[in-house]
Amino acid sequence: MLVKKLIKIVIALLFASLVFILLCNFWVVYCTKQYNYFSINDLPSNDVALVLGTSRNTERGKENLFFKYRMEATARLFKEGKIKYIILSGNNDSPYYNEPLDMQRALLNLGIPENVMTLDYAGFRTFDSVVRCKEVFNQDNFTVISQNFHNARALYIAHNEGINAISFAAQDVPDGYSVRTLIREYLARPKAVLDVHFLRPNADVTSNVEIKKKKGP
């Protein structure tokens, strides 16, 4: 009898978790779809863009298309006059991994002037990037640039943090390119709901220090 009760409890918990995940995904997308733009002609202009970081290369050392398409979208928006300044927010948790610097180099190669770019070295998570854009860089009205699936979560966080954000959807990757990334995002949206309304994680809003490689003797 005890085993059967435990099995029923486990099944009920799994079902409840699945329902919670599905509802959170629906809610995040539903609440933000009106702020996510796919056409550059329809996109309102903003002074500042927040570009969300990702790795320049895949684990196999190949070019990461998520990164490539985000940089191309950012460069296009700047050249079309849709944005004037760019905050590059990503992970720099060691001297050997620096997403903001990689993004800056890519944008320089695409013809974007260095003086319009600000690097945020502590954008370890999307929540951190959005909150730091407001608290560290004093921006509460900006355009998020990432892929469509990622923008929904960033916008949900932003609007619940009192930020007037819109987003532009960079070119999506081919179907099947990174199933793991899509699954991770599907699970990250419920986490975002919990972060915004219940958990309130502590984002570092006091510093912006680059972790650099040490120079040799």
PyMOL commands that set and color helices and strands:
alter all, ss='L'
color gray80, all
select helices_A, chain A and resi 2-35+65-79+99-109+114-116+126-135+148-160+179-199
alter helices_A, ss='H'
color red, helices_A
select strands_A, chain A and resi 36-37+48-52+85-89+117-120+141-147+164-170
alter strands_A, ss='S'
color yellow, strands_A
deselect
rebuild
show_as cartoon
